[in-house]
């Protein structure tokens, strides 16, 4: 399917400005954050590398596709025949092994398949990427936006867009047996899919981050840190994914009527999660 590339006018291109993000989110406490720490974070998130791409001004699905090209990432997709009926509205749920490339990849694959009619439910920090923002419904547990979030979710599920979710909420962690798997999945996709009669499509994204990332995540858990420190390393993980190859497996739709009262929504969510890992 061919679509015209959508590019933002120069004045609409917004670059990543870590100084501004910290001032906005930390408020008056921002002045106590040392400059050397902020500069270190800029290098960690590869601010210059990311901004070089953002200046190209791609928007929406084009943003996703050209991100993969910029990183020289190749993707093999299996199972598109399972969603050949373009008239159906689905909730796509995937494991979240990478935290960045997996989301962009699904945006490209499903966005092209459905001519851009997709919406993610994502961490509100991603709204700083203006090229990706039109595809996103931001999740924020604080402030005014948090009060509006339930209605935003309701409107999204009742829209004509395909809904993409990573029900774990955070990217995968290393288990005791050494495997890389999501933590427990949130039940929201079950509840909303049943309410709006959307069939659920399981997706298995095959890939993983570096050992360093999982070690940092493990130490955060051991130290009982409330702040998700590992998240700061996701841009670096994306940078490390350059020239990589990944595989996406799309399963057969699960009818919404499957999720009856024989199990709780939370139990159904974990069952779908297990189905994902069997793909």
C-alpha positions in Angstrom: 0.0 0.0 0.0 1.5 3.3 -1.1 1.0 6.5 0.9 2.4 9.9 0.5 5.1 10.8 3.0 3.9 13.3 5.6 6.5 15.7 6.8 6.0 18.5 9.3 6.7 22.1 8.3 10.1 23.3 9.6 8.5 25.5 12.3 6.6 22.5 13.6 9.6 20.2 14.1 10.3 19.9 17.9 13.7 18.6 19.0 14.5 16.8 22.2 15.6 19.4 24.7 16.5 17.5 27.9 17.0 20.8 29.8 13.5 21.8 29.0 12.0 18.4 29.9 13.8 18.4 33.3 12.6 21.9 34.0 9.0 21.0 33.1 8.9 17.7 35.1 11.1 18.7 38.1 9.8 22.2 38.5 11.6 24.3 41.2 13.8 21.3 42.1 15.4 21.4 38.6 17.9 24.0 39.7 19.4 21.6 42.1 20.3 19.1 39.4 24.0 19.5 38.5 24.8 20.5 34.9 27.3 17.7 34.5 24.6 15.2 35.3 22.2 16.7 32.7 25.1 16.7 30.1 25.7 13.0 31.0 22.1 12.2 30.4 22.2 14.0 27.1 25.0 11.7 26.0 23.2 8.7 27.4 20.0 9.3 25.5 22.0 10.3 22.3 20.2 13.6 22.1 22.2 14.8 19.1 21.7 11.6 17.2 18.0 11.6 17.8 17.6 15.3 16.9 19.5 14.8 13.7 16.7 12.4 12.7 13.9 14.6 14.1 15.0 17.5 11.9 13.8 15.4 8.9 10.3 16.1 10.2 8.5 12.8 9.5 5.1 12.3 11.1 2.9 9.4 12.1 3.5 6.1 10.3 6.2 7.7 8.2 8.0 8.6 11.4 8.0 4.9 12.4 9.1 3.6 9.0 11.9 6.1 8.6 13.1 5.5 12.1 13.8 1.9 11.2 15.5 3.0 8.1 17.6 5.6 10.0 18.7 2.8 12.4 19.1 0.3 9.6 16.9 -2.1 11.4 15.3 -5.0 9.4 12.1 -6.7 10.4 10.5 -10.0 9.3 6.8 -10.2 9.7 4.8 -13.4 9.9 1.0 -13.7 10.2 -0.3 -10.7 8.3 -2.8 -13.1 6.6 -4.5 -13.4 10.0 -5.7 -9.8 9.8 -6.6 -9.7 6.1 -10.1 -8.4 6.9 -9.4 -4.7 7.0 -12.9 -3.8 8.0 -12.6 -5.4 11.5 -11.5 -3.4 14.5 -9.0 -5.0 16.8 -7.0 -4.6 19.9 -3.4 -5.6 19.2 -1.5 -6.7 22.3 2.2 -7.4 22.3 5.0 -8.3 24.6 7.4 -5.4 25.1 11.0 -6.8 25.0 12.8 -3.6 23.8 10.9 -0.6 25.0 11.4 1.5 21.8 12.1 -0.4 18.5 9.3 -2.8 19.2 6.8 0.0 19.5 8.1 1.8 16.4 8.1 -1.5 14.4 4.4 -2.2 15.2 3.5 1.3 14.2 5.2 0.8 10.9 3.8 -2.7 10.2 0.2 -2.1 11.4 0.2 1.5 10.3 0.9 0.6 6.7 -1.5 -2.3 6.8 -4.4 0.0 8.1 -3.4 3.1 6.2 -2.4 5.0 9.3 -5.6 4.3 11.3 -3.8 3.2 14.5 -3.5 4.5 18.1 -1.0 3.5 20.8 -1.5 3.8 24.5 1.9 4.9 25.6 4.0 6.6 28.4 3.3 10.3 28.2 7.1 11.0 27.8 6.8 9.8 24.2 4.6 12.9 23.5 7.9 14.8 23.4 8.4 13.1 20.0 6.1 15.3 18.0 6.4 13.0 14.9 5.0 10.1 16.9 2.5 12.0 19.0 -0.4 11.9 16.5 -0.5 8.2 16.9 -0.4 8.2 20.7 -2.8 8.3 23.6 -0.6 9.4 26.5 -0.7 7.6 29.9 0.1 10.0 32.8 -0.9 9.2 36.4 -0.5 12.8 37.5 -2.2 16.1 36.8 -5.2 17.1 34.7 -4.4 14.7 31.9 -4.7 11.8 34.4 -8.3 12.8 35.1 -9.1 12.8 31.4 -7.3 9.5 30.7 -10.3 7.1 31.3 -12.4 9.0 28.8 -9.5 9.2 26.3 -9.2 5.4 26.5 -12.9 4.9 26.1 -13.0 7.2 23.1 -10.0 5.4 21.5 -11.6 1.9 21.9 -14.9 3.2 20.4 -13.1 4.9 17.5 -12.5 3.4 14.0 -8.7 3.1 14.8 -6.9 -0.1 15.5 -5.6 0.0 19.1 -2.0 -1.1 19.9 -1.1 -1.9 23.5 1.8 -3.2 25.5 -0.2 -4.5 28.5 2.9 -5.0 30.7 3.3 -1.2 30.8 7.1 -1.5 31.0 9.5 -3.4 28.9 10.4 -7.0 29.6 12.6 -8.1 32.5 15.0 -11.1 33.0 13.4 -13.9 34.9 15.1 -16.2 37.4 15.5 -18.8 34.8 17.3 -16.4 32.5 14.4 -15.9 30.0 13.3 -12.4 29.0 9.6 -12.0 29.6 7.0 -9.3 30.5 5.8 -8.9 34.0 2.1 -9.3 34.7 -0.2 -7.8 32.0 -2.8 -5.2 32.9 -6.4 -6.2 32.4 -7.5 -3.0 30.7 -7.3 -4.5 27.2 -9.6 -7.3 28.2 -12.2 -5.1 29.8 -12.3 -2.5 27.0 -12.2 -5.1 24.2 -15.2 -6.9 25.6 -17.1 -3.6 26.2 -16.5 -2.5 22.6 -16.6 -6.0 21.0 -13.1 -5.8 19.6 -11.4 -9.1 19.0 -7.9 -9.3 20.4 -4.8 -10.0 18.2 -1.8 -11.4 20.1 1.7 -10.4 18.8 5.0 -11.9 19.7 7.9 -9.5 19.1 11.2 -11.5 19.2 14.2 -9.6 20.4 15.9 -8.4 23.6 17.9 -5.6 25.1 21.5 -5.8 26.4 22.5 -7.7 29.6 23.4 -4.3 31.1 19.8 -3.1 30.8 18.4 -6.2 32.6 21.1 -5.9 35.3 20.2 -2.3 36.0 16.5 -3.2 36.2 17.3 -6.0 38.6 19.3 -3.6 40.9 16.4 -1.1 40.8 14.1 -3.9 42.1 16.6 -5.0 44.8 17.0 -1.4 46.0 13.3 -0.8 45.9 13.7 2.4 43.8 10.4 4.1 43.0 11.9 5.7 39.9 12.2 3.5 36.9 15.9 4.1 36.4 16.2 1.5 33.7 13.9 3.6 31.5 16.7 6.2 31.1 18.8 3.6 29.3 16.1 2.8 26.6 17.3 5.4 24.1 20.8 3.9 24.4 19.3 0.5 23.8 17.6 1.8 20.7 21.0 3.2 19.6 22.6 -0.2 20.1 19.9 -1.8 18.0 21.3 -0.2 14.8 21.8 -2.7 12.0 19.8 -5.3 14.0 17.2 -7.8 12.8 13.9 -8.6 14.5 10.9 -10.9 13.9 7.2 -10.1 14.5 4.7 -12.9 14.7 1.0 -11.9 14.4 -1.4 -14.5 15.8 -5.0 -15.3 14.9 -7.6 -12.9 16.4 -9.2 -14.1 19.7 -12.9 -13.4 19.6 -13.9 -10.9 22.3 -16.7 -13.3 23.4 -13.9 -15.7 24.6 -13.3 -13.6 27.6 -16.4 -14.7 29.6 -17.0 -14.8 33.4 -15.3 -18.2 33.8 -12.2 -16.2 34.6 -11.5 -12.7 35.9 -10.3 -10.1 33.4 -6.9 -10.2 35.1 -6.7 -14.0 34.6 -7.7 -13.7 31.0 -5.0 -11.1 30.5 -2.3 -13.5 31.8 -3.7 -16.2 29.5 -3.4 -14.0 26.4 0.1 -13.2 27.6 1.0 -16.9 27.6 -0.5 -17.3 24.2 1.8 -14.6 22.9 4.9 -16.4 24.0 3.7 -19.6 22.3 3.6 -17.9 18.9 
